[in-house]
Amino acid sequence: MHNHCRGPVKNLSMQMFCARIGGLGTGFFALLLWAGQVEGQALQTAEGTMTVSAIGKLQVPPDMATINVSVETTGETLHPIQEANAKRVKRVVARLHQLGIREEQIQTSAFRVIPRYSAQHSSHRRDRDGPPPIIGYTVRHALTVEVQELDQVGRLIDETLAAGANRFEGLTWGLQDEHPVYLQALTLAARKARQKVETLVRALDVRFGRIVKVSESWEHDVRHPYEVAPMMRAGGQDENGSFAVASGKVIVQARVSLTVQIDHE
């Protein structure tokens, strides 16, 4: 390895660099040499490896639901609209408390103030006079409600709408603790990956040695199990007259990748 710091150094940047590493002595250059040798070994090893991946998927019943509703208020003057919206949101939250939903289960997920513009303002006038005049506002306050008592989901949807929520944004299902299920999916993915390795080495007439690398990752449905769509019967009601909902299953997925050494027989 050529040492650019030997002899007189005219370049100012190189002078500063050499001054910084000067105290490291020959050990610094020995470390660089060792790193280059290790890199070369890794490249050689990679030529005799095989990588496979597999997915483990489990479908389990959910033990929680997330209800998304909004309170939307429209009018001409912003301050009265905000006040009216806030009163309706308080009624919705108070009703949820009466039904046994705790404060920590209710969260504001979005709050928006949307101006409404005059439709009569033509594009020609807009270019000449600037933006169209504001004729009113829409205030939207979105709430997310987490529910563990799944048999109460339909009633809670009804009650939030009756208390003042005027937009039903959706219903999703999930797990309070998905980690134990993920570990089961991870075990399944690892077994599938090994089976793939064994199948390939038999088909290719080679032998596999030690495992060089193992990696695992959460699949999309694992990170976001609440995206599993609910099934709601159109116009259906349960025996209490509430929305009839079916929770279905939550999909939990894990991916495992294995890199193994291979040798030709």
Buried (B, 14 or more C-beta within 10 A) or exposed (E): EEEEEEEEBEEEEEEEBBEEEEEEEEEEBEEEEEEEEEEEEEEEEEEBBBBBBBBBBBEBEBBBBBBBBBBBBBBEEBEEBBEBBBEBBEBBBEBBEEBEBEEEBBEEBEEEEEEBEEEEBEEEEEEEEEEBEEEBBBBBBBBBBBBEEBEBBBBBBBBBBEBBBBEBBEBBBBBEEBEEBBEBBBEBBBEBBBEBBEEBBEEEEBEBEEBBEEEBBBBEBBBEBBBBEBEBEEEEEBEEEBBBBEBBEBBBBBBBBBBBBBEEE
